[in-house]
Amino acid sequence: MTTGRTPTAPKRFLPLRATLLAALATGMATAPLHAAPEPASTGPASGDVAADWILSKLARPAPSHTPFVELRDSRLLKAPLRISGAYRRPDAATLVREVRAPYAETTTIRAGEAVIERAGKSPRRFSLSRVPELAGLQASFGALLSGDGARLRRHYDIRSEGSRDAWTLLLTPKDAALAAKVEQVVLHGRGSELRCIESIPAGDGAVQRTLLAGAAQDAAGLDSAQALAALCDGNGNG
């Protein structure tokens, strides 16, 4: 059921913002089954890596999917909440986020609308245009999926670090509405595999990390925030 009650909208939009932040990257991380990291022999493994090289390697056609493990922090929780599931792109215009644990929930993002479904409850529908930062994130989604660095730079200042074997792509929002909520989006990867996305909030708030593909598989059995953060940064096992 669609609701326009302003007092409850901010809380309901927080999971959607988290979903779209991950959508900035999961579209590129997903591939038929799982994309294998590019071997070091295919290019220089040391020295500065170009942002456009990273974008070109991460672009993926649909249909595709990838597992994810997300760590969500809140002042109301004694410990960060670990959420796991999978992202699917059944077609180029649709992103599906399936949460499998600790609860079951499906979020489908398509045509400027997000639909959240849980068993036994009526679907909730939200227009992304209702929240400026969500609309801004959606606008960037297509540029990331196509590896279009020029179009992406209209929305973000882009900086890359590391080598082709272990790289970091830093995205700083140009849009004022998005920048008021998100200071930076940081992607970590190896070769053609995107392994983690970090959302750094503007002002107070915890960094949100979403482990993807191989890093999500490496996170099996890990519960501590420190261990998952190490995997995200590339300092963990795997």
PESUL-V561766 format. One record per run of one state. SS is the DSSP state (helix for helix, strand for strand, loop for the rest). FROM is the first residue (numbers start at 1). TO is the last residue. If there is no record, write none. Layout:
ss=(SS & SS)
from=(FROM & FROM)
to=(TO & TO)
This chain:
ss=(loop & helix & strand & loop & strand & loop & helix & loop & helix & loop & strand & loop & strand & loop & strand & loop & strand & loop & strand & loop & strand & helix & loop & helix & loop & helix & loop & strand & loop & strand & loop & helix & loop & strand & loop & strand & loop & strand & helix & loop & helix & loop)
from=(1 & 6 & 30 & 32 & 34 & 35 & 40 & 43 & 51 & 59 & 64 & 73 & 81 & 90 & 94 & 102 & 105 & 111 & 113 & 118 & 124 & 128 & 131 & 132 & 147 & 149 & 153 & 156 & 163 & 167 & 174 & 176 & 180 & 182 & 191 & 193 & 202 & 208 & 213 & 219 & 225 & 234)
to=(5 & 29 & 31 & 33 & 34 & 39 & 42 & 50 & 58 & 63 & 72 & 80 & 89 & 93 & 101 & 104 & 110 & 112 & 117 & 123 & 127 & 130 & 131 & 146 & 148 & 152 & 155 & 162 & 166 & 173 & 175 & 179 & 181 & 190 & 192 & 201 & 207 & 212 & 218 & 224 & 233 & 238)
